Amino acid sequence: MKIKETKTMKMRWIVVVAVVLLGMNSVANGQVAVENGSYVSAMYVLGDSSVDCGFNTLLYPIYHHNLSMVPCNNGSDSILLPHLLAAKIGLPPIQPFYSQNGSIDGLLAGVNYGSALATIMNPSSQGLQSLNQQLRQASESFQLLQLQLGQDNAQIFIKSSIVYLSFGKDDYINLFLRNFEGIMLKYSGQEFAHILVDQMVHAMRNLYDANVRKVICMGLLPLGCTPRTVWEWQNATAVNDPRSCVEEINELVLQFNTMLDKHILQLNTELPDAQIVFCDVYKGIMAIISNPDHYGFEDTKNACCGLGLHGAMIGCLSVEMACKEASAHLWWDLYNPTQTANSLIAASSWSGHPFSICRPFSIHDLVSTSVSHLT
């Protein structure tokens, strides 16, 4: 990626100098303190459809098998969890990787490498993005920061930034549950979860080696409760099951989440200065499903935007199809929560209220805690 020389280059270097000066506020410890008492310089996002509404996915309409062309209910990534959390931290809007023009100020503001339909596994016949591809993109960005800031200053900046990871959703939706290339015949649910988690752990180790210290790793939501899953299960079993969730599929999700949570605990113990937070989205969504009235929801089963039973036979083709009160629904389309639901999960991830879902501490505590030995 080439650095584009423009009239604003002088301003970019003012930004760089400001970053360095902030890093000298506590020379003894090499800490970077930024807005609102936060020790976070930027956020770099890697993930699947949980972090991208299709704007970062080339040929998204062609690849999106489930016919949901509008997976975000305001047509913007801004309603998704990493963007809601970035706003709470006081960071600028995170721009998609493919909108970057090669400028240093674009990298300093944070980047979203995430891509709808991206998977942890990388089946060659799918032609979609993978975790490893996004890791390479992030690594190239970090190398560019080193070239522009100098190695020491780039190290301070990267160590004081957050990497947000959210993967696995599309591995289950598009690979395992669809028995892609006979994958369910090759692996049990436990074995499949083990493969995914091993690759996630490998990714976090690679990020640590690249000087990343602060990581937010999101667990999977209860896929067995999504409108599409419930609809497909009822079709496959020919039973009009009154349950709002398919427990057999939620068990697969819990295997992945439990295993990932356990390994993150081990990484925090093993890697010096690592501050990796696991946020249990499953727990948050299930709290809403268990007591919807308490959280202001009227419908936790049907998609706000879609056609057919549960709004899940055909996904959201345009916002004109949507229900009138999206805020009363848990689900926006086939697999995605509404902005209201995401806002509750973001608030809980940030502060532990209304439900505690992040461990070993909240994201507010993560951004308020400096990383020692930055230099």
Secondary structure, 3 states (H helix, E strand, C coil): CCCCCCCCHHHHHHHHHHHHHHHCCECCCCECCCHHHCCCCCEEEEECCCCCCCCCCCCHHHHCCCCCCCCCCCCCHHHCHHHHHHHHHCCCCCEEHHHCCCCHHHHHCCEECCCCCCECCCCCCCCCCEHHHHHHHHHHHHHHHHHHHCHHHHHHHHHCCEEEEECCHHHHHHHHCCCHHHHHHHCCHHHHHHHHHHHHHHHHHHHHHCCCCEEEEECCCCHHHCHHHHHHHHHHHCCCCCCCCCHHHHHHHHHHHHHHHHHHHHHHHHCCCCEEEEECHHHHHHHHHHCCHHHCCCEEEEECCCECHHHCCECCCCHHHCCCCHHHEEECCCCCECHHHHHHHHHHHHHCCCCCCEECCCHHHHHCCCCCCCC
